[in-house]
Amino acid sequence: VQLQASGGGLVQTGGSLRLSCAASGRTISHDIMGWFRQAPGKEREFVAANTWNDEETYYADSVKGRFTVSRDNAKNTLYLQMNNLKPEDTANYYCAAKRSRVGIMIYSAYDYWGQGTLVTVSS
C-alpha cells in the first residue's frame, strides 16, 4: 500500500489543522493506521492510531483531548484533526499502516509509511 500525507502548514498557537493520509494500492479497511511525528533532533514518536472501523483509538498523552484520529474507509483515507495546537507540536507528521495489533504505538512495528507533512506552530 502507498500512503500520501498532506495538510500540514503554518498555524498560530491555539489554531487547528487537519491532516489527511490517502492510501492507494489496496484498501486500508483491515489495517491499523497510525500517525507519528518527528521534530528536528528528536526521535520519531507516536501520536495517534485507530483500528478498522474506528473501533479502538489510541493517543499519546501529549495530544489527548486536542487531536482526533479517524478514517473514511470508503475514501481509503486516514485523518488527524489537530486542535489547540502548541509550539511543541511542531514536527514532520507521518502516517503509517500495519496489520498486526502488536506494537500499535511503536514506529518500528509499522510496515508502510507515507512521506511526512510539516506542521509548524508559531508562538
MDAnalysis code that builds the backbone (N, CA, C; Angstrom):
import MDAnalysis as mda
import numpy as np

u = mda.Universe.empty(369, n_residues=123, atom_resindex=np.repeat(np.arange(123), 3), trajectory=True)
u.add_TopologyAttr("name", ["N", "CA", "C"] * 123)
u.add_TopologyAttr("resid", np.arange(1, 124))
u.add_TopologyAttr("resname", ["VAL", "GLN", "LEU", "GLN", "ALA", "SER", "GLY", "GLY", "GLY", "LEU", "VAL", "GLN", "THR", "GLY", "GLY", "SER", "LEU", "ARG", "LEU", "SER", "CYS", "ALA", "ALA", "SER", "GLY", "ARG", "THR", "ILE", "SER", "HIS", "ASP", "ILE", "MET", "GLY", "TRP", "PHE", "ARG", "GLN", "ALA", "PRO", "GLY", "LYS", "GLU", "ARG", "GLU", "PHE", "VAL", "ALA", "ALA", "ASN", "THR", "TRP", "ASN", "ASP", "GLU", "GLU", "THR", "TYR", "TYR", "ALA", "ASP", "SER", "VAL", "LYS", "GLY", "ARG", "PHE", "THR", "VAL", "SER", "ARG", "ASP", "ASN", "ALA", "LYS", "ASN", "THR", "LEU", "TYR", "LEU", "GLN", "MET", "ASN", "ASN", "LEU", "LYS", "PRO", "GLU", "ASP", "THR", "ALA", "ASN", "TYR", "TYR", "CYS", "ALA", "ALA", "LYS", "ARG", "SER", "ARG", "VAL", "GLY", "ILE", "MET", "ILE", "TYR", "SER", "ALA", "TYR", "ASP", "TYR", "TRP", "GLY", "GLN", "GLY", "THR", "LEU", "VAL", "THR", "VAL", "SER", "SER"])
u.atoms.positions = np.array([
    [0.846, -1.177, 0.000],
    [0.000, 0.000, 0.000],
    [0.888, 1.236, 0.000],
    [0.457, 2.269, -0.756],
    [1.191, 3.538, -0.784],
    [0.377, 4.560, 0.006],
    [1.079, 5.362, 0.798],
    [0.434, 6.347, 1.649],
    [0.934, 7.736, 1.293],
    [0.015, 8.688, 1.219],
    [0.360, 10.066, 0.870],
    [-0.244, 10.996, 1.900],
    [0.602, 11.602, 2.726],
    [0.124, 12.526, 3.760],
    [0.093, 13.949, 3.217],
    [-0.865, 14.713, 3.694],
    [-0.991, 16.114, 3.289],
    [-1.712, 16.889, 4.377],
    [-1.735, 18.216, 4.222],
    [-2.494, 19.049, 5.138],
    [-1.666, 19.845, 6.126],
    [-0.368, 19.650, 6.121],
    [0.475, 20.412, 7.027],
    [0.548, 21.869, 6.628],
    [1.115, 22.672, 7.511],
    [1.242, 24.090, 7.224],
    [1.681, 24.864, 8.442],
    [1.608, 26.176, 8.323],
    [1.976, 27.078, 9.410],
    [0.707, 27.580, 10.082],
    [0.666, 27.469, 11.397],
    [-0.508, 27.897, 12.149],
    [-0.050, 28.525, 13.455],
    [-0.845, 29.441, 13.975],
    [-0.516, 30.078, 15.250],
    [-0.926, 29.190, 16.420],
    [-0.336, 29.430, 17.551],
    [-0.712, 28.719, 18.774],
    [-2.210, 28.835, 19.006],
    [-2.831, 27.707, 19.304],
    [-4.270, 27.668, 19.508],
    [-5.067, 27.371, 18.261],
    [-4.410, 27.349, 17.123],
    [-5.080, 27.086, 15.861],
    [-5.320, 25.615, 15.619],
    [-5.878, 25.314, 14.450],
    [-6.235, 23.944, 14.082],
    [-5.738, 23.610, 12.685],
    [-5.492, 22.328, 12.483],
    [-5.167, 21.784, 11.168],
    [-5.772, 20.394, 11.083],
    [-6.066, 19.961, 9.861],
    [-6.478, 18.578, 9.648],
    [-5.546, 17.940, 8.634],
    [-4.884, 16.904, 9.074],
    [-4.014, 16.147, 8.189],
    [-4.803, 15.012, 7.542],
    [-4.437, 14.691, 6.314],
    [-5.041, 13.571, 5.605],
    [-3.947, 12.610, 5.164],
    [-4.307, 11.350, 5.073],
    [-3.386, 10.325, 4.582],
    [-4.173, 9.463, 3.606],
    [-3.921, 9.664, 2.326],
    [-4.628, 8.916, 1.291],
    [-3.857, 7.648, 0.959],
    [-4.549, 6.540, 0.968],
    [-3.930, 5.254, 0.669],
    [-4.304, 4.788, -0.724],
    [-3.381, 4.112, -1.367],
    [-3.644, 3.535, -2.688],
    [-2.959, 2.177, -2.771],
    [-3.368, 1.407, -3.724],
    [-2.773, 0.086, -3.913],
    [-3.653, -1.026, -3.380],
    [-4.261, -0.780, -2.262],
    [-5.239, -1.715, -1.688],
    [-6.008, -0.988, -0.614],
    [-7.068, -1.587, -0.139],
    [-7.877, -0.984, 0.912],
    [-7.152, -1.018, 2.253],
    [-7.397, 0.007, 3.059],
    [-6.827, 0.043, 4.404],
    [-7.855, -0.352, 5.446],
    [-9.003, -0.830, 5.001],
    [-10.095, -1.097, 5.942],
    [-9.743, -2.158, 6.971],
    [-8.749, -2.994, 6.686],
    [-8.354, -4.028, 7.646],
    [-7.030, -3.714, 8.332],
    [-6.529, -2.498, 8.116],
    [-5.249, -2.121, 8.693],
    [-5.435, -1.319, 9.970],
    [-4.440, -1.376, 10.805],
    [-4.296, -0.409, 11.878],
    [-3.507, 0.753, 11.288],
    [-4.030, 1.946, 11.456],
    [-3.414, 3.125, 10.881],
    [-2.935, 4.039, 11.992],
    [-1.751, 4.590, 11.823],
    [-1.188, 5.429, 12.866],
    [-0.595, 6.715, 12.328],
    [-0.484, 7.677, 13.225],
    [0.218, 8.933, 12.966],
    [1.404, 9.008, 13.919],
    [2.543, 9.380, 13.385],
    [3.737, 9.617, 14.170],
    [4.277, 10.992, 13.795],
    [5.141, 11.525, 14.627],
    [5.767, 12.803, 14.301],
    [7.225, 12.796, 14.722],
    [7.982, 13.645, 14.042],
    [9.397, 13.750, 14.353],
    [9.828, 15.201, 14.243],
    [10.258, 15.736, 15.377],
    [10.774, 17.098, 15.418],
    [12.282, 17.054, 15.162],
    [12.858, 18.166, 14.713],
    [14.296, 18.202, 14.441],
    [15.107, 17.796, 15.663],
    [16.024, 16.870, 15.463],
    [16.887, 16.436, 16.545],
    [16.258, 15.487, 17.530],
    [15.029, 15.076, 17.261],
    [14.324, 14.172, 18.179],
    [13.947, 12.877, 17.470],
    [13.635, 11.867, 18.273],
    [13.209, 10.602, 17.712],
    [11.753, 10.684, 17.254],
    [11.427, 9.799, 16.329],
    [10.040, 9.728, 15.884],
    [9.178, 9.222, 17.036],
    [8.034, 9.857, 17.257],
    [7.180, 9.473, 18.382],
    [5.754, 9.226, 17.928],
    [5.099, 8.381, 18.665],
    [3.709, 8.039, 18.397],
    [2.800, 9.214, 18.717],
    [1.790, 9.415, 17.868],
    [0.808, 10.466, 18.098],
    [-0.583, 9.858, 18.335],
    [-1.043, 9.074, 17.360],
    [-2.395, 8.512, 17.449],
    [-2.515, 7.341, 16.490],
    [-3.505, 6.479, 16.772],
    [-3.762, 5.353, 15.881],
    [-5.192, 4.898, 16.049],
    [-5.716, 4.242, 15.031],
    [-7.026, 3.610, 15.185],
    [-7.069, 2.299, 14.423],
    [-7.973, 1.455, 14.882],
    [-8.172, 0.176, 14.224],
    [-9.282, 0.312, 13.191],
    [-9.498, -0.756, 12.446],
    [-10.520, -0.712, 11.415],
    [-11.873, -0.309, 11.997],
    [-12.592, 0.486, 11.227],
    [-13.912, 0.983, 11.614],
    [-13.878, 1.827, 12.885],
    [-12.722, 2.392, 13.198],
    [-12.588, 3.256, 14.384],
    [-13.027, 2.565, 15.662],
    [-12.942, 1.251, 15.700],
    [-13.378, 0.541, 16.901],
    [-12.542, 0.920, 18.123],
    [-11.283, 1.091, 17.916],
    [-10.383, 1.452, 19.013],
    [-9.483, 2.591, 18.553],
    [-9.253, 3.533, 19.447],
    [-8.341, 4.626, 19.149],
    [-7.317, 4.749, 20.265],
    [-6.161, 5.224, 19.901],
    [-5.042, 5.345, 20.833],
    [-4.412, 6.727, 20.636],
    [-4.030, 7.350, 21.740],
    [-3.421, 8.671, 21.670],
    [-2.229, 8.760, 22.610],
    [-1.245, 9.525, 22.195],
    [-0.178, 9.893, 23.118],
    [-0.754, 10.840, 24.164],
    [-0.237, 10.781, 25.372],
    [-0.746, 11.642, 26.446],
    [-0.655, 13.117, 26.069],
    [0.358, 13.463, 25.309],
    [0.590, 14.871, 24.984],
    [-0.464, 15.459, 24.041],
    [-1.246, 14.609, 23.376],
    [-2.234, 15.120, 22.422],
    [-3.665, 14.759, 22.804],
    [-3.842, 13.989, 23.857],
    [-5.192, 13.603, 24.273],
    [-6.037, 14.826, 24.543],
    [-7.264, 14.813, 24.035],
    [-8.181, 15.925, 24.233],
    [-8.019, 17.033, 23.207],
    [-6.955, 16.972, 22.409],
    [-6.717, 18.007, 21.394],
    [-6.748, 17.430, 19.980],
    [-6.275, 16.208, 19.822],
    [-6.204, 15.574, 18.500],
    [-7.249, 14.466, 18.414],
    [-7.766, 14.272, 17.203],
    [-8.720, 13.191, 16.954],
    [-8.322, 12.468, 15.666],
    [-8.147, 11.153, 15.780],
    [-7.836, 10.328, 14.615],
    [-9.118, 9.673, 14.132],
    [-9.269, 9.636, 12.832],
    [-10.461, 8.999, 12.254],
    [-10.110, 8.507, 10.856],
    [-10.992, 7.744, 10.284],
    [-10.769, 7.267, 8.932],
    [-12.077, 7.188, 8.171],
    [-11.965, 7.251, 6.867],
    [-13.091, 7.029, 5.966],
    [-12.665, 5.890, 5.056],
    [-13.112, 4.696, 5.379],
    [-12.681, 3.529, 4.608],
    [-13.186, 3.577, 3.172],
    [-14.315, 4.233, 2.954],
    [-14.830, 4.349, 1.593],
    [-13.899, 5.188, 0.723],
    [-13.247, 6.171, 1.344],
    [-12.291, 7.018, 0.628],
    [-10.856, 6.534, 0.804],
    [-10.701, 5.450, 1.575],
    [-9.367, 4.900, 1.818],
    [-8.416, 5.957, 2.383],
    [-8.936, 6.739, 3.330],
    [-8.199, 7.890, 3.851],
    [-8.261, 7.931, 5.366],
    [-7.131, 8.284, 5.954],
    [-6.991, 8.478, 7.399],
    [-6.855, 9.970, 7.661],
    [-7.407, 10.419, 8.788],
    [-7.352, 11.836, 9.138],
    [-6.776, 12.031, 10.533],
    [-6.241, 13.225, 10.752],
    [-5.851, 13.640, 12.091],
    [-6.286, 15.087, 12.264],
    [-7.327, 15.285, 13.047],
    [-7.797, 16.634, 13.370],
    [-7.010, 17.128, 14.569],
    [-6.324, 18.236, 14.402],
    [-5.473, 18.770, 15.459],
    [-6.015, 20.140, 15.882],
    [-6.445, 20.246, 17.120],
    [-6.975, 21.492, 17.665],
    [-6.082, 21.990, 18.785],
    [-6.236, 23.268, 19.111],
    [-5.464, 23.879, 20.195],
    [-3.975, 23.549, 20.060],
    [-3.444, 23.808, 18.895],
    [-2.058, 23.455, 18.619],
    [-1.093, 24.293, 19.444],
    [0.015, 23.668, 19.810],
    [1.040, 24.303, 20.624],
    [2.373, 24.275, 19.874],
    [3.283, 25.164, 20.207],
    [4.592, 25.158, 19.536],
    [5.287, 23.802, 19.612],
    [5.088, 23.079, 20.695],
    [5.736, 21.767, 20.833],
    [5.138, 20.711, 19.912],
    [4.064, 21.030, 19.219],
    [3.505, 20.122, 18.209],
    [4.222, 20.256, 16.868],
    [5.104, 21.219, 16.756],
    [5.841, 21.424, 15.514],
    [6.685, 20.204, 15.195],
    [6.485, 19.641, 13.996],
    [7.189, 18.423, 13.590],
    [6.757, 18.032, 12.188],
    [7.481, 17.083, 11.627],
    [7.007, 16.384, 10.445],
    [6.094, 15.268, 10.908],
    [4.914, 15.198, 10.324],
    [3.938, 14.183, 10.695],
    [3.863, 13.115, 9.602],
    [3.897, 11.857, 10.038],
    [3.896, 10.714, 9.131],
    [2.709, 9.806, 9.429],
    [2.105, 9.267, 8.370],
    [1.093, 8.243, 8.568],
    [1.709, 6.885, 8.245],
    [1.157, 5.852, 8.852],
    [1.713, 4.518, 8.704],
    [0.605, 3.483, 8.817],
    [0.875, 2.283, 8.281],
    [-0.117, 1.216, 8.289],
    [0.518, -0.109, 8.698],
    [-0.273, -0.929, 9.350],
    [0.154, -2.269, 9.742],
    [-1.072, -3.139, 9.878],
    [-0.878, -4.458, 9.887],
    [-1.989, -5.390, 10.051],
    [-2.063, -5.954, 11.468],
    [-0.910, -6.200, 12.084],
    [-0.887, -6.820, 13.404],
    [-1.243, -5.803, 14.483],
    [-1.878, -6.283, 15.544],
    [-2.194, -5.428, 16.702],
    [-0.990, -5.246, 17.617],
    [0.073, -5.959, 17.359],
    [1.251, -5.875, 18.216],
    [1.980, -4.563, 17.951],
    [2.303, -3.833, 19.014],
    [3.116, -2.634, 18.879],
    [2.436, -1.468, 18.202],
    [1.185, -1.220, 18.537],
    [0.434, -0.151, 17.883],
    [1.107, 1.199, 18.080],
    [1.777, 1.405, 19.190],
    [2.410, 2.694, 19.482],
    [3.899, 2.709, 19.162],
    [4.386, 1.680, 18.508],
    [5.813, 1.559, 18.233],
    [6.068, 1.732, 16.746],
    [6.868, 2.722, 16.373],
    [7.001, 3.038, 14.945],
    [7.667, 1.901, 14.178],
    [8.571, 1.174, 14.806],
    [9.268, 0.098, 14.097],
    [8.347, -1.081, 13.781],
    [7.157, -1.104, 14.365],
    [6.217, -2.195, 14.117],
    [5.361, -1.961, 12.877],
    [5.443, -0.772, 12.291],
    [4.623, -0.449, 11.129],
    [5.329, -0.836, 9.840],
    [4.521, -1.306, 8.893],
    [5.071, -1.851, 7.656],
    [5.138, -0.839, 6.523],
    [4.211, 0.086, 6.488],
    [4.111, 1.028, 5.375],
    [4.080, 2.450, 5.918],
    [4.776, 3.326, 5.212],
    [4.895, 4.721, 5.653],
    [4.641, 5.666, 4.496],
    [4.018, 6.799, 4.832],
    [3.909, 7.881, 3.874],
    [5.061, 8.844, 4.088],
    [5.186, 9.804, 3.169],
    [6.185, 10.846, 3.378],
    [5.634, 11.816, 4.435],
    [6.449, 12.589, 5.027],
    [5.996, 13.492, 6.075],
    [5.323, 14.736, 5.533],
    [4.483, 15.320, 6.372],
    [3.910, 16.633, 6.077],
    [4.242, 17.525, 7.265],
    [4.787, 18.690, 6.980],
    [5.340, 19.546, 8.028],
    [4.265, 20.407, 8.670],
    [4.225, 20.348, 9.984],
    [3.351, 21.204, 10.776],
    [4.226, 22.142, 11.598],
    [3.998, 23.431, 11.451],
    [4.756, 24.430, 12.205],
    [3.782, 25.295, 12.980],
    [3.961, 25.337, 14.297],
    [3.081, 26.122, 15.150],
    [3.892, 27.273, 15.723],
    [3.494, 28.475, 15.394],
    [4.218, 29.650, 15.861],
    [3.654, 30.138, 17.187],
    [4.534, 30.676, 18.008],
    [4.105, 31.151, 19.335],
    [3.670, 32.609, 19.269],
])
